[in-house]
Amino acid sequence: MSVFLVTSSDAFEGEWDEAVRAFREEVAPAMDAQSAAEYKAAEARLAWDRALAARGKSGWRRGPWTLTLRNTSAAGSQERWNAVRATDGFVFQARKKVWEIVRTHEDRAHEVMQKHAAQRVQTDETGHYVLVNVPTGNAYVYARWREGKKDFVWFIPIEIRSGTQSVDLTQDNQRRWPFLP
Protein backbone atom coordinates (compact mmCIF):
# COMPACT_ATOMS: atom_id res chain seq x y z
CA MET A 1 0.00 0.00 0.00
CA SER A 2 1.23 3.47 -0.83
CA VAL A 3 1.41 6.09 1.89
CA PHE A 4 1.62 9.73 0.84
CA LEU A 5 2.95 12.62 2.86
CA VAL A 6 1.50 15.91 1.66
CA THR A 7 2.96 19.02 3.21
CA SER A 8 0.55 21.85 3.82
CA SER A 9 0.83 24.62 1.23
CA ASP A 10 -1.46 27.29 -0.17
CA ALA A 11 -1.59 25.47 -3.50
CA PHE A 12 -2.59 22.16 -1.90
CA GLU A 13 -5.07 23.69 0.55
CA GLY A 14 -6.74 25.67 -2.25
CA GLU A 15 -7.03 22.70 -4.58
CA TRP A 16 -8.18 20.45 -1.73
CA ASP A 17 -10.84 22.92 -0.56
CA GLU A 18 -12.11 23.22 -4.13
CA ALA A 19 -12.32 19.42 -4.49
CA VAL A 20 -14.27 19.10 -1.21
CA ARG A 21 -16.58 21.99 -2.16
CA ALA A 22 -17.30 20.48 -5.60
CA PHE A 23 -18.07 17.11 -4.01
CA ARG A 24 -20.48 18.58 -1.47
CA GLU A 25 -22.27 20.62 -4.14
CA GLU A 26 -22.74 17.59 -6.37
CA VAL A 27 -23.58 14.99 -3.73
CA ALA A 28 -26.16 17.05 -1.80
CA PRO A 29 -28.90 16.94 -4.50
CA ALA A 30 -28.18 13.26 -5.14
CA MET A 31 -28.54 12.51 -1.42
CA ASP A 32 -31.83 14.44 -1.37
CA ALA A 33 -33.06 12.39 -4.33
CA GLN A 34 -31.99 9.18 -2.58
CA SER A 35 -33.86 10.17 0.60
CA ALA A 36 -36.98 11.00 -1.41
CA ALA A 37 -36.81 7.67 -3.25
CA GLU A 38 -36.35 5.78 0.03
CA TYR A 39 -39.35 7.61 1.52
CA LYS A 40 -41.55 6.75 -1.48
CA ALA A 41 -40.39 3.13 -1.34
CA ALA A 42 -41.27 2.93 2.34
CA GLU A 43 -44.72 4.38 1.62
CA ALA A 44 -45.32 1.88 -1.20
CA ARG A 45 -44.24 -1.03 0.98
CA LEU A 46 -46.46 0.20 3.81
CA ALA A 47 -49.46 0.36 1.44
CA TRP A 48 -48.68 -3.17 0.28
CA ASP A 49 -48.34 -4.42 3.85
CA ARG A 50 -51.63 -2.80 4.83
CA ALA A 51 -53.37 -4.49 1.93
CA LEU A 52 -51.94 -7.84 3.02
CA ALA A 53 -52.94 -7.26 6.63
CA ALA A 54 -56.49 -6.37 5.56
CA ARG A 55 -56.72 -9.76 3.87
CA GLY A 56 -55.19 -11.59 6.84
CA LYS A 57 -52.01 -12.53 5.01
CA SER A 58 -49.51 -11.04 7.48
CA GLY A 59 -47.55 -12.93 10.06
CA TRP A 60 -44.23 -14.52 10.78
CA ARG A 61 -44.30 -16.75 7.68
CA ARG A 62 -44.33 -13.80 5.29
CA GLY A 63 -40.93 -12.54 4.17
CA PRO A 64 -40.42 -9.52 1.91
CA TRP A 65 -39.81 -11.56 -1.26
CA THR A 66 -41.96 -14.66 -0.78
CA LEU A 67 -44.51 -15.90 -3.26
CA THR A 68 -47.25 -14.72 -0.93
CA LEU A 69 -46.15 -11.14 -1.50
CA ARG A 70 -45.96 -11.56 -5.26
CA ASN A 71 -49.37 -13.19 -5.41
CA THR A 72 -51.55 -10.30 -6.54
CA SER A 73 -54.75 -11.88 -5.28
CA ALA A 74 -53.32 -11.89 -1.74
CA ALA A 75 -52.89 -8.13 -1.75
CA GLY A 76 -55.82 -7.35 -3.98
CA SER A 77 -53.93 -4.90 -6.13
CA GLN A 78 -51.43 -5.41 -8.91
CA GLU A 79 -50.81 -1.65 -8.83
CA ARG A 80 -49.56 -1.76 -5.23
CA TRP A 81 -47.10 -4.53 -6.02
CA ASN A 82 -45.93 -2.68 -9.14
CA ALA A 83 -45.44 0.45 -7.04
CA VAL A 84 -43.27 -1.51 -4.58
CA ARG A 85 -41.13 -2.91 -7.38
CA ALA A 86 -40.84 0.45 -9.14
CA THR A 87 -39.87 2.39 -6.03
CA ASP A 88 -37.28 -0.26 -5.14
CA GLY A 89 -35.79 0.33 -8.59
CA PHE A 90 -35.74 4.09 -8.00
CA VAL A 91 -33.97 3.60 -4.68
CA PHE A 92 -31.36 1.39 -6.35
CA GLN A 93 -30.74 3.98 -9.07
CA ALA A 94 -30.52 6.83 -6.55
CA ARG A 95 -27.99 4.95 -4.40
CA LYS A 96 -26.00 4.04 -7.50
CA LYS A 97 -25.88 7.71 -8.53
CA VAL A 98 -24.61 8.77 -5.09
CA TRP A 99 -21.84 6.18 -5.14
CA GLU A 100 -20.85 7.14 -8.69
CA ILE A 101 -20.42 10.71 -7.46
CA VAL A 102 -18.41 9.50 -4.47
CA ARG A 103 -16.11 7.38 -6.67
CA THR A 104 -15.55 10.21 -9.14
CA HIS A 105 -14.62 12.70 -6.44
CA GLU A 106 -12.51 10.20 -4.49
CA ASP A 107 -10.49 9.58 -7.64
CA ARG A 108 -10.09 13.36 -8.07
CA ALA A 109 -8.97 13.66 -4.43
CA HIS A 110 -6.44 10.88 -4.99
CA GLU A 111 -5.05 12.79 -7.98
CA VAL A 112 -4.70 15.93 -5.83
CA MET A 113 -2.82 13.91 -3.20
CA GLN A 114 -0.50 12.41 -5.78
CA LYS A 115 0.15 15.81 -7.34
CA HIS A 116 1.09 17.50 -4.05
CA ALA A 117 2.81 14.56 -2.33
CA ALA A 118 6.18 15.45 -0.85
CA GLN A 119 6.93 11.75 -0.38
CA ARG A 120 5.39 8.45 -1.32
CA VAL A 121 6.49 5.23 0.32
CA GLN A 122 5.32 1.63 0.27
CA THR A 123 4.43 -0.22 3.43
CA ASP A 124 6.13 -3.48 4.27
CA GLU A 125 4.19 -6.73 4.77
CA THR A 126 3.24 -5.70 8.31
CA GLY A 127 1.96 -2.26 7.27
CA HIS A 128 4.93 -0.28 8.56
CA TYR A 129 6.43 2.56 6.58
CA VAL A 130 9.22 5.10 7.09
CA LEU A 131 9.35 8.66 5.82
CA VAL A 132 12.77 10.32 5.99
CA ASN A 133 14.07 13.87 5.60
CA VAL A 134 10.65 15.38 6.18
CA PRO A 135 10.55 19.12 6.85
CA THR A 136 8.90 20.27 10.07
CA GLY A 137 5.44 21.83 9.91
CA ASN A 138 1.90 20.81 9.12
CA ALA A 139 1.24 17.92 6.77
CA TYR A 140 -1.21 15.15 5.94
CA VAL A 141 -0.69 11.42 5.84
CA TYR A 142 -2.87 9.80 3.19
CA ALA A 143 -3.29 6.17 2.20
CA ARG A 144 -5.98 4.28 0.30
CA TRP A 145 -6.54 0.57 -0.05
CA ARG A 146 -9.25 -1.16 -2.05
CA GLU A 147 -10.22 -4.64 -0.92
CA GLY A 148 -12.88 -5.99 -3.23
CA LYS A 149 -15.73 -3.51 -3.10
CA LYS A 150 -14.58 -1.85 0.14
CA ASP A 151 -12.33 1.16 0.37
CA PHE A 152 -10.13 1.95 3.31
CA VAL A 153 -8.95 5.55 3.37
CA TRP A 154 -6.70 7.26 5.87
CA PHE A 155 -6.37 11.03 5.82
CA ILE A 156 -4.73 12.34 8.95
CA PRO A 157 -3.49 15.88 9.58
CA ILE A 158 -0.25 15.83 11.55
CA GLU A 159 2.31 18.28 12.85
CA ILE A 160 5.82 17.19 12.03
CA ARG A 161 8.44 17.92 14.66
CA SER A 162 12.12 17.13 14.61
CA GLY A 163 13.10 13.64 15.65
CA THR A 164 11.34 10.33 15.22
CA GLN A 165 7.54 10.27 15.16
CA SER A 166 5.03 7.55 14.53
CA VAL A 167 1.48 7.79 13.25
CA ASP A 168 -0.88 4.89 13.90
CA LEU A 169 -3.36 4.46 11.06
CA THR A 170 -5.17 1.44 12.47
CA GLN A 171 -8.04 3.34 14.09
CA ASP A 172 -8.55 6.34 11.81
CA ASN A 173 -9.98 4.67 8.72
CA GLN A 174 -12.21 7.27 7.01
CA ARG A 175 -12.92 9.27 10.16
CA ARG A 176 -11.57 12.49 8.63
CA TRP A 177 -12.25 11.66 4.98
CA PRO A 178 -14.60 14.33 3.57
CA PHE A 179 -15.71 12.30 0.54
CA LEU A 180 -18.41 10.26 2.25
CA PRO A 181 -22.11 10.82 1.56
N, C-alpha and C positions, 0 to 999 in steps of 0.2 A: 504494500500500500504506500502511496506517495503522501508525504507530509510536506505542506508548504508553510514557509514563514513569510508573511507579508508585513513589511514595516509600514507604519502609519505615515502617510504623506497626503498632501492636499489633492494630488492627482488621484490616488487610490480612493480616498474618502469621498471625493466628488463623484467618481464613477460608481462606487459602491452605493452611495445614497441614491443616485439616479436609477440603478438597477432595482433597488428595493422599492422605490417609489413607483416605477413602471409595473412591477409585479403587483403591488397592492391595488393600483388603479385597474389592472386587468382582471385580477382574481375576485375583487369585490362584487361586480355584477354577476359573475359566474356562480359565486357562492350564494347570492340572493336567488338566482334561478334554481339552484340545487335545493335550497330550502323550500321554495315555492313548490317544486315538483314533489319533494318528500311530503309536504303538507297535503297536496292533492292526492297522492298515493295513499296516505293514511286515511283520508276521508273516503276514498273509494273502497278501501278494504273494510272500513267500519260499516259502510252501507251494505256491503256484501255479507259481512258477519251478522248484521241486524236481520237481513233477509233470511239467512240460515237459521238464526235463533227463532224467528217468527214461525218457521216451519218445524222447529224442534230438531234440527239437525246439528246442534252444537254439542260440545262435550269433549271429553278427553281423547276420544278416538279420532277426532278431526284434526289433521295437520294442515298447514297452509297450502300444500300442493297435492293433496290426496284426490282420488277420483270423486269423492263426495263433493269437494269444492268445485270441480270442473263439471259436475253434472248439473246442467242448467235447470232441470226440473226441481232439484233440491233447493235452489235459491229462488226460483220463480222468475228469473230475469237474465236473459242472455246479455242485455245491455250492461248490467252491473258487473258481470264477469269480464266483459270486454273492457270496461272502464278500469278494472283492477289490472288487467294485463297491459293496457295502454299506459297507465300511469307508472307502472313498474318500468316500462321501457323508457319513459321520460326521465325517471330518476336515474336509470343506468346511463343515459346519454348526458345528463347534467353532471353526474360524477365523473364521467369520462372526460368531459370538457375541462372541469376543474383540474384534473390530474394532468391533462395535456398542457395546460397553462403552467402548472407547477414544474413539470419536466423542462419545458422551454426556458423558463426563467432560472431554474437551477443550472442548466447547461450554460446560460449566459453568465451566471455568477461564477461558475467554475472557470470560464474563460477570463473573467476579470481577475480572479485569484492567480491564474497562471501568468497573466500579463504582468502583474505587479509583484510577483514572488521574488523575494530577495534570495531565498534558498529553497531548494526542493531536495528532499532526501527520501530514501526508501527505508521502510522498517525492516528489521530482521524477522526471523520466523517467530519470535516471541512478541513482536509488536513494538520493540524498542527502536528508537532512532536517536541520532546525535546531530545537532546543529552546531557548527563551529564558526568562530570569527564573526559573531553576530554583534552589531552595534547596539549600544544601550538605547533605551527609549521604549515607546509604545509599539506594539506589533500584534499580529493575529496569527494563531496557529490554525491551519485549515487542513482537513483530511476528509476524503470521501471514499466509501467502499460500497460497491453494489454486490449484494448476495442474492441471486435470483431476482425476485421482484421487490426486494427490500433494499432501501438505501440507509446507510449509516453515515451521518455527516457530523463532523466536529468543527466548530468555529468558535475559537476561544480567544478573547482579547487578553493580552498579557503585558506586563511591564518587564522589560529585560534590564537586569542589573548586571554588574560585573560579577564574574565568578560562575560557578556551576549552578544551574537551575534545572528543575525537572517539572514537567507538566504532565499530569495524569489525565488521559483522555477516556478512561474507562467509564466514567459516570456522566459525562457531559454530552452524550450523543443527542444532537438536535435541540438541545435546550435553548441555545442562543441563535439558532438558524432562522432567519427571517422569512424563508421561502416555504412556509407551511401554510396550508389554507386554514 
